[in-house]
Amino acid sequence: MDIFFVTAFATALLLLAGALLARNIRYKALATINRWYGSVALCFCAILMICDLLAGSGVLHRIPVDIIIALISLSVLTNTFIDISDKKKIVVAMLVVSVLLSLYYILCAVRVYHPFEPRIAGRISSGLGIAWISVYTWAVGMRLWNIHALMQSGTVWTLLCMSVDSLYAMGLMTLIGLFAALSSSACASAVIFVLLVLMVAGQSVRIAYDSVFAVFQRHERRIVESMRISPVESAAVSPGQENMYKELYERIQTYFDEEKPFLNGNLTINDVVARVFSNKVYISRAIGQCTGRNFCQYVNYHRVMYAMECFRNNTELKVAELWPLCGFNTIVSFNMAFRLFMDENPSDWCRKEKIRLSKKRK
């Protein structure tokens, strides 16, 4: 029964990994580095489970350790607290551990070694849990230390992503602690195993579709809809004031078109004040009266339009290469702004636009 149970989940994960890899290969130019690492980590998880099956009896006691290794990799990839350079190192380290553990299981299968006991499995999971908690605590500390960058990207969407990432991290820590405490019980190990597999699948879906939620996709769309830009309520102005705002807006638009200040990720309304010879109140009112947007929305709109222009000029650009080009500080804020203005993910838009341009050239 244990063998059938684990084989079914390993097969399901392997099929999911194959589907994600096939999608990445089909849209190679659009696949982000997270998607590639996520697909590979999921594939390694399935292979590791299969190797564990070959090692012998007591697989339910060992299998949570195998899943935790892959789950840490996937959690790192979806975690907004950890920088991409650090993500690479952690994920590669976890993949190396997966390879070594697979070799160990194969040697156990040919009776060179004996599989480790439940007590040892509990210690290993505890060690992995301490390592993950340490990395997570360090990452949160670094984000809070660099408070300036955090405030710049502190949109509602960024905070939502951080909240969901924290829930996943706390769930992982809780499951690791429960496994360490209940590793002697086969029934408890089976339940924890199922929960860990579900977390693995959930993290994989989040990576594959650049989503905040793995299951509640419709709820995520409703959140985006609630954040959608609505016209700013325009206060009644006299004809003279209306003309003044239009003239000021034309100066702002000319400045943005010619000098493209929005490419500066640290642009503030004070920088515009100095160039158009006005004050913050008038600039905000001029943009609101003429576009129905506030200053941040106006800047992000220009950034999204510039990103679309860059992709049309070079359809080989990846999403991970687009957002730094157009002035966004994080890929999270880029995805959020793109969805607000274009009503779809940047990856989906790039894929459709690439197909449209290729047909147009023919």
N, C-alpha and C positions, 0 to 999 in steps of 0.2 A: 504493500500500500504506500509506504514512504517513497519507494522508487517511482511508482506511477505518479504520485503527487508532485515530486520534484521534477520529473521528466516533463510533465504537462506544462509547468511554469517555465522551465528552461526553453522548451520549444516555442512557447508564446513570446518570450523575450527575444529569442533568436529571430523569429518572424518579424517582430516589431523593429529590431535592429536592421534587418535586411530591407524592410520597407523604407526606413529613414535613410539608409545608405543609398538605395536606388533613387530616392528623391534628390539627395544631394548630388549624385552623379548626373542626373537628368538636368538639374539647374545648377551646374557646377559654378558658373560665374556669379551666382547669387547666394550660394551657400556660405554662411558665416563660419568663422573658425569654431564658434561654440557648437554649431550643428554637427560639424565633422567630429569634434572631440566627443560630443554627446552620443553620436551613433556608434563610434568605436568603443566607448566605455560600456555602452549597453551590450554590444556584441561580446566584449570580454567577459561581462557578467554572466551571460548565457553559457559561454564556453567553460568558464570556471565552475559553474554548477554541474555541467556535464562531466568534467574531470573529477569533481567531488563524488559523483555517483559511482565512478569507477573505483574509487578508493576503498569502498567496503561499507560495512554496517555503521549505524550511528550517523547517517547523513543529515538527519534533521537537526542534530546538535551542532554540526559544522556549517550547514548551509547559510545561516544568518550572517556568519562572518564573511562569507563570499559576497553576499549581497551588500553588506555594509561597505565593503571596499568600493564597489561600483557606485553605491548611493552617495558616498562622500564625493566622488568625482563629479557626479551629476549635480549634487547640491552646490559644489563650488562653481560650476559653470553657470547656474541660474542665480547665484547669489550676487546682488547688486553692491554688497559691501566690499567685495574683493576685486582688485584691479586685474585686467586681462593678463598682464605680464606674470603676476603671481598665480593666476589660474592655470597657466600652461605648466608651470613647475609642479604644482600640486597634482594636477590630473595625470601628467606623465609619471610622476612618482607612484600614484595609485595603479596605473597600468603596468608598471614594472613589478609591483607587488603582486598583481593578478597573474602575471606570467610565471613568476617564481612559485606562487602557490599552486598553479596548475601543474608545474613540473613536479612539485612535491606530491600531489595527488596521483599523478601517473606512476611515480616511483612506489607509492603505497599500493597501487593496483597490481604491480608486478612483485610485490612482497619484499621490496628493498627496505621500506620503512613501514611503520604502523601508524594509522591515522591518529591524530591527537584526540584525547578524551574530552568529554563535556566540560570538565573542570578547566582544562587548558583553553578550550574554546571560549569560555567565559572570560578568562584573563586576556585573551587576544582582543575580544570585543571591547573590554574595558580600556585596553591600551589605545585602540582605535578611537574610542569615544573621547578619551582625554586629549588625544592629538587633535581631533576635530574641534573640540571645545576651545582648545588653545588657539587654533588658527582663526576660529570664528570670533573669539574675544579680541584677538589682535586686530582683525580686519575692522571690527566695529570701532575699536579704539582709534585706528588710523583715520577712519571716516569722520569721527567726532573731532579729532585733532585738527584736521584740515577743514575747519568749520566754514571757511570762505567758499570753497568749492561746493560744499554740501548745501549752502544757502543758495548758491547760483542754480543748482539743479534741484532745488527743493520744491518742485511742483507737486501737485496732488498725485499725479501718476507715479512719480518717483517714490513718494511716501507710501503709496499703495504697494508698490513692488517690494519695498523694504519690509513692510508689514507681513506680506505673504512669505517672503524669504525667511523671516524670523520664525513664523509658524512652522515651516518645513524643518528648520534647524532644530527648534525645540522638540518637534516630533521625532526627529532622528536621535537626539540625545536621550529622550525618554525611552525609545525602543531599545537603544543600546544598554541603558541602565537596567531595564526589565530583563533583557536577555542575560546580562551578567548575574542578576539575582535569581533567575528562574531557569538557568541552563540545565539543571538536573531533571527538570520535568519535560518529558517528550511532548505532552499536550500543549504546554505553554510555549515551547520552542516552535511548534507548528503554527500557533496563532501569530507569534511574532514574525515568523517566516512569511506568512501571508501578508501581513501589514507592510513588511519591508518590500515585498515584491510590488505591492500596489504603489508604494512611494516611488520605487524605481520607475514604474510605468508612468506615473504622474509627472515626475521630473523630466522624463524623456519627451512627453507630449509638450510640456512647457518650452523645452529647448527647440523642438521641431517647428512649432508654430509661433514662436516669439510671443507666447501668451503669459499672462499673469496667473491665470487659473488653468488647471489641467482638465477639469470637468465642467465647470460652470461657464462655458464659452458664451452662452446667451446673456448671463449676468454681466460678463465683462463688456459685451457690446452695449448693454444698457448703461453701464458706467461711462463708457465713451460718449454715448448719446447725451448723458446728463452734463458732460463736460464740454459738449459742442458749443462753439462760439455763437452767442446770440447777440443781436444788435444792441449796442449801448444806448440806453435811454437818453435821447438828446433833449437837453433843456431848451426852453424857448429862447431864441436869440433874435436880436434886431437885424435888419438887412445889413447894416454896417458891420456888425460883429460877424455875420455869416461870410461876408466878403473878406474880412480880415482873416478868418480861419481858413478859407479856401486858398488865399494867397500864401499863408504860412505853410499849409499842407503841400502846396506846389513846391515850395523851397525844400521841405523835408523830402519829398519824393525825388526831386532832382538830386539831392545829396545822396540818397540811397541808391539811385540808379547809376550815378557817375562814379562815386567813390566806394560803394558797397561796404559801409561800415559794419553791417551785420555779420561780416565774416570774422570780426573780432569777437571771440567768445566772452570777453569781459565788457562788452558794450553796455553803457548805462544811458539813461535819459540825460544825464549831465553832460555827456560827450556830445550829444546832439544840440544841447542848449548853446554850447560854445560855437557851433558851426552855422547855425541858422539864426543866431542873434535874437533869441527869444528866451522865455522862461519855461520851467517845467509845466506849470499849470496850462499855459496857452498851447504848448506842444501836445499835451495829453488831450486837451479839448479839441484841437484841430484834427488830430488823428481819429478821435471818437466821432466827431461830427461828420467827417468825410468817409470813414471806412467802417464805423461801427465796431472797432476793435480798440483794446487798450494798447499801451506801448509795447508790452512783452509779446502780445499776440501779433502785433504789426511786424515786429522784428522777426519772430519765428516764421511768419508767413513768407517773408522775403527769403529766409534761409531755406525753407522747403522748396520754394520756386527755383532757387539757385541750384539746389541738389538735383531737382528734376532736369534742369538744363544741363548740368554736368553729366548726368547719366545719358541723356540723348546724344551728347557729343561723344561719349565713350561708353558703349553698352557693356564693356567688359569690366566696368567698375563694380565692386561688391558693396553691399550695404555697409559693411564695416569700414570701407574706405570713403564712403560718401559723407557720413556725419561729421568727421573732422574737417572736411573741405568747406563745409557751409557754415561753420561757426558754432555748432552745438558743442557743449562740454561733455555730454554723455550720450551713449546710444539710446538710453532709456528716454531722455527728453526728446531726442530725434524721432523715435518711434511714436511717442505720444503726440507730438506736434503734427507729424505726417498723417496720423490717423484722424486727428481733428479736422485737418484741412482737406484731405483727400478721401476720407471715409474708407481706408484700407491700409494694410501694413505696407511698409516700403518694399519688402521682398516681393509681395504679390503684385504691386504696381510695376516694379522693375521687370518682373517676368512678363507681364502683359505688354508693357511698352516695348520690350525687346522683340517679342513676336510681331507686334504691330509694325515696328520699324523695318524688320526683316521682310515682311510681306510688301511694304511700301517700296522698298528698293527693287524688289523683283518686278 
